[in-house]
């Protein structure tokens, strides 16, 4: 028996998908289409080089469908898959190897923080941005400790979310002021951090200000591979797990001002005029 209450939403989603296909100039191949009533099984390969491949993990179908609808309107973004719980998010991330996962926190079977920790540890090239309606110290700190590069609230505008995804995919920490303030209150500095070299301090300063590896390499006139080596060394010496934790450490010890954290523009370049 057809659930008549679901039909209007089903038709709207189908119309949106047809509209997106027409905007891109080609239909989605039949073998890559999935049933409308099981959106978490949908996936498609990127239709253009350089697009950011995104996995959406949220247990609410309407949230997933809404995110997919407006993210797919941005030609730089490509939603390649969806997951309805933390276990599925980890499994699908391993299969699709997305550039970024949009992770809800409150999900069945495995919560978003535990799923983030697994993805961060097992798929280091995949960034995780938490997208939630919860703003609590334990949640924010837990997400950062798990390796999330960003923590965004679900009242974030579509435009700001797209910009944050692009910045996070480039390695820039993304936190709204409310979350950043909570983090700075509780972030701990290592008891006895190993001293950083002068070049490592330079890299950390630029990293904390939101510059991506490519821009750090340009600013310091070194190879991008060398930047990655310095970042790994910085994390090891400070006993930290992620770039986000390193950026917060830099703010805590005064290497950068707190108002400079993550201030780089969308191209990964630190904004001019900052001391």
Buried (B, 14 or more C-beta within 10 A) or exposed (E): EEEEEEEEEEEEBEEBBEEBBEEEEEEBEEEEEBEBEEBBBBBBEEEEEEBBBBBBBBBEBEBBBBBBBBBBBBEEBBBBBBBBBBBBBBEBBEEBEBBBBBBBBEBEEBBBBBBBBBBBEEBEEBBBBBBBEBEEEEBBBBBBBBBBBBBBBEEBEBEEBBBBBBBBBBBBBBBBEEBBEBBBEEBEEEEEBEEBEEBBBBBBBBBBBBBBBBBBBBBBEBEBEBBBBBBEBBBEBBBBBBBBBBBBBBBBEEBBBBEBBBBBBEEBBBEEEEE
